């Protein structure tokens, strides 16, 4: 059984100009432990697809199965609970600016009802994992972009997710910082067997860390498979 199984998924939006088909009959299977890249140009449907993976966006048709459950079949409370298995990080970090690093990481644990002492213990372990133990009392404004993303990764891992969704997580970072964040993600994948989905418009990100990739174009999956195979095909397509 796949960790994430997307079947016949379509998503359309209606705006003032009429219907926009963001995703058209997507079929993807992501296995446990994969680092799976979803690459495409702006407007290809990447963010919509990743938001369907945790039902922040409800598909117009089709199914999304995550960690053994079809998300469309869950009641609101069950969906909220199941979402704890899915961590997410973003390009803009989405940290609470008025809270310290450690409190940012504790926040999702408090929401789950975990007591302060236990939450802090977990937060310190996570800060160790992301290499930021010395910054626990700092505020987000005192951190570099790479450090902020490390805090966001620690926060996403707080609830012990099985899956980490990364939406353009390195797009605001310089190449060296990008490389160090990708190393950290790879480490987390290997040590904790967390399935990682990486949404990106950058080939170099996919090449560096992903095992498999789907190329999205105009809401369709144009190519899908092992990274090495897909890159060979892309190179031969452009006649290089
Ligand atoms: P990407 O992440 O690859 O840039 P998106 O998933 O954001 O692509 O968008 C895919 C398409 O869906 C685009 O044409 C975009 O304009 C459209 N779209 C996304 N969200 C909405 C929305 N809430 N309302 C209307 N159209 C939307």
Boltz pocket constraint, residues with backbone or C-beta under 6 A from the ligand:
constraints:
  - pocket:
      binder: B
      contacts: [[A, 13], [A, 14], [A, 15], [A, 20], [A, 21], [A, 22], [A, 40], [A, 41], [A, 42], [A, 43], [A, 44], [A, 45], [A, 46], [A, 47], [A, 48], [A, 49]]
      max_distance: 6.0
